[in-house]
């Protein structure tokens, strides 16, 4: 079994996409990450992988996210979308 690692991070105006080494990706609204949401585009776009891809560090923002943080935010956002659609 291949260990899941972050390969790439990209941003749109209101979301972050994390692409993983096995080809999958998740897109999470920036509102799930307070510091990234408040940061200027320049700060968000300056990131580096840490732990061989186990996490991401933004030096200009002093923010770190692990794969677990990203997947938990993705899960929360999907749960919230489902709850809103069920109303």
Phi and psi in degrees as a GROMACS rama.xvg file:
@    title "Ramachandran Plot"
@    xaxis  label "Phi"
@    yaxis  label "Psi"
@TYPE xy
-82.7921  134.773  UNK-2
-72.0872  133.14  UNK-3
-74.447  124.712  UNK-4
-134.259  150.185  UNK-5
-77.3582  134.422  UNK-6
-109.689  -36.0466  UNK-7
-152.143  147.107  UNK-8
-125.149  134.722  UNK-9
-140.618  161.243  UNK-10
-130.456  144.791  UNK-11
-107.298  -170.38  UNK-12
-60.1874  -35.1536  UNK-13
-130.524  12.6918  UNK-14
-146.724  158.265  UNK-15
-119.142  136.104  UNK-16
-114.104  127.523  UNK-17
-107.257  124.854  UNK-18
-106.471  136.174  UNK-19
-106.251  163.348  UNK-20
-61.6068  -23.8416  UNK-21
-95.2199  8.53394  UNK-22
102.705  -14.2535  UNK-23
-82.2613  165.647  UNK-24
-149.869  158.281  UNK-25
-132.252  143.861  UNK-26
-116.954  128.859  UNK-27
-126.878  135.667  UNK-28
-61.8287  139.147  UNK-29
-61.481  -23.8471  UNK-30
-60.228  -17.3681  UNK-31
-75.8439  -15.883  UNK-32
-126.814  97.005  UNK-33
-54.6454  -48.4151  UNK-34
-66.5111  -43.0246  UNK-35
-66.134  -38.4343  UNK-36
-62.602  -38.3058  UNK-37
-82.5465  -15.9397  UNK-38
-78.0931  149.783  UNK-39
-68.5645  156.799  UNK-40
-51.9902  -42.0441  UNK-41
-57.3696  -43.0863  UNK-42
-67.143  -40.0516  UNK-43
-65.5425  -38.3364  UNK-44
-77.7668  -8.72154  UNK-45
-101.034  88.5003  UNK-46
-127.047  163.305  UNK-47
-144.348  146.063  UNK-48
-75.0881  143.354  UNK-49
-125.461  155.025  UNK-50
61.387  32.2911  UNK-51
68.77  18.8476  UNK-52
110.278  4.19249  UNK-53
-75.4163  -15.1976  UNK-54
-160.304  178.621  UNK-55
-131.661  141.283  UNK-56
-123.984  135.212  UNK-57
-111.482  98.9697  UNK-58
-63.2984  -35.8386  UNK-59
-74.2205  -17.3641  UNK-60
-107.392  -16.3697  UNK-61
57.9531  51.0688  UNK-62
-125.276  141.08  UNK-63
-130.429  137.352  UNK-64
-131.874  135.705  UNK-65
-93.9657  167.846  UNK-66
-55.9263  -41.4833  UNK-67
-60.9691  -42.1251  UNK-68
-60.575  -45.2293  UNK-69
-65.4895  -46.0709  UNK-70
-68.5403  -34.039  UNK-71
-66.1679  -41.3504  UNK-72
-65.4127  -38.9385  UNK-73
-62.2728  -45.2098  UNK-74
-62.046  -44.8514  UNK-75
-59.2184  -44.0881  UNK-76
-67.1997  -38.5462  UNK-77
-67.9402  -39.0113  UNK-78
-63.3586  -42.6821  UNK-79
-64.5632  -41.7741  UNK-80
-61.1569  -43.0508  UNK-81
-64.1691  -43.2325  UNK-82
-63.1602  -40.9549  UNK-83
-67.3118  -39.1796  UNK-84
-69.5839  -26.3926  UNK-85
-79.191  -10.7785  UNK-86
